[in-house]
Amino acid sequence: MRRAGRGAVAVIAAVIMASVGWGPAGAADRVGLAPTQSRAGSDVAPPLVMDGSAWVSVSVATLWRSPGSPRAVDAPALAKPARIKGWLADLTLSQRRALNGRADTQALLGDEVRIVRLRPRWAKVVVPSQPSQLDARGYPGWVPRRQLTARPPVSAAQQATVVTRTTWLRTDAADPGRVFRISFGTRLSVAGEDDRWVRVVTPDGVVRRVIRSAVVLHLPGEPALPPSTDSLVTTATSFVGLPYLWAGLSGFGLDCSGLTWLDYRVHGITIPRDALPGSRGGAPVTAPGPGDLMYYATDGLVHHVSMYVGNGRMVHAPRTGSRVQVIATSQPAYSSEYAGARRYFSP
């Protein structure tokens, strides 16, 4: 078969790429779609079904104990798009504390979940990427149905993972406008890139942009950050100053095990979501080294985890009302409850 000339190939390629929103900025306009509305794949998403997969379609989805667990003040966290920053800004200290017993974890934009129960406005899901003692299939909880999509992810040669605390997801336009903030650890399929922007496909099939400096591009299934003890420590300490959030698993707020889980996630290492099962995994170590996890217990029950960073210091998210901090491991409040260390990564 004779090969088409370069000019013909370029025209054909441009039309195909534009039709799915994968062409250069503005390409979607040439096929009648505004860049902010460009899509990859069908506009019709399949329905959520029992025992089927779904994907988080908001920046951060909070998993609740029951559909009745959220309060009126939690409405912004239930919306689409989820208004996480505004939600947290409006919570009083007592309202933050009262999340204990109401919510248990969170999932990020694009994370896969499995549907285990459906109600008219809610879905009970498990998160396979978050190992849990509560369910062998993954961490369980209730999520508003509006925050999920059953649309299968777009296959792409590369993924983009956010490696700053948060960054803006923007419209796919010559002058990209802000849509909503997304979190550290968020992984999305790459549709294109240039020196300034990376074009990504959201779970709803819409092509958006993120600033290139906020993401790392990598092969699907490969870690965003090559695992090393130095990188684990650097990532954990990058969250110093971030407010503690019960059930928090994002760059908007973290709890103690959320900090360690999210850090290990971007390095391609899966660890249990909670401190208690985490204290039973990995390899026990007598003298922790940088990147190892240190556990704390009261009356034999593990309730806290930190990461050793070297020189007798650790980084952790202490409690509601505090922030991620680096402290000496010898502080009495922690040294008296120390219950051992575990190693999940060996160089």
Summary of the structure (lengths in Angstrom):
residues: 347
radius of gyration: 21.4
end to end distance: 51.5
largest distance: 77.6
contacts: 1163
relative contact order: 0.13
helix: 22%
strand: 33%
